């Protein structure tokens, strides 16, 4: 999907309206929120719905804290 297509889609939904999301998409969005930082390598879509995330990796950064 091109950037122009995405812009067109976003303009179709009024900003002051709620939209309905299929329960499967809602579950996927909540799952992504839970990951916070990470990577989904493969996402299988069937009939326009996410069916399976085959592999998920979490990236954890260990930040060195400077001691004073």
Secondary structure, DSSP 8 states (H G I E B T S, - for coil): --HHHHHHHHHHS-TTS-----HHHHHHHHHHHHHSS-EEEEEEEETTEEEEEEEEE-----------
